[in-house]
């Protein structure tokens, strides 16, 4: 087999691995949200094992031994399984990303991106460290939020690598709309901030601190207090599970998230209108409309969480669609920045 054919095979394998990793990253994000929302973040009190085992203690003897080693954390099999399944999938994703980095290094002289795969590998290694700290620091909010953002970062970088390998471009006729690339990049930054606020709200168990629309229940203005609501290093606690802040601080966090949602929605809507009206090709128009579909879905899911009191399925979907929205915005931004 010639070197050209061999390199082509390696590139095709790399592309398939990246697509599979994107799918797996979506699953990991969904499982992470499910684990958090079922209060299973400490379902296993140690890391990377679960009560010292590679799986969840099952027999009476195993459970007795586990509870002897961790008397402060009785075995709850359903929570432990939620946590371990999340770890299994996250571990599989890490192996996929290691394979991507290896193949990229092997093909480094064939115009295959190398720095981006290595960056993804570094991010997923740090993500594993954050996963450990989530347990060892007993769900400290800043660690939980960072772990959430790390998952979104991993997915986003994998998707960017997919675009790089596919060499997605837009027509030169789109030159007039290319100036909106910087606005789209700003939109990504705004969305990252909003996702971070969502993670901060979730990690402080403040999702139901406001139960009315559009902002909060009557009297919320008098409850706002920013003194401790956004402390990155909170006072030491035995555990941060179920939150450690008083109601007023949680209302403040939730209201900030609501205002962030409004700002994000208004800005991205403006961006979509500007790009759509000036786009010359159907490909760019479709990319813009897809952002709109994801944004609309995310807003409706956010409203549903309030109206229906945070049902598990909708709350998990709110995380997954946030990831979809991020990828659609990255796709639009990439198209605006790359043209033939």
Beta strands, then each sheet from edge to edge (+ up, - down):
end
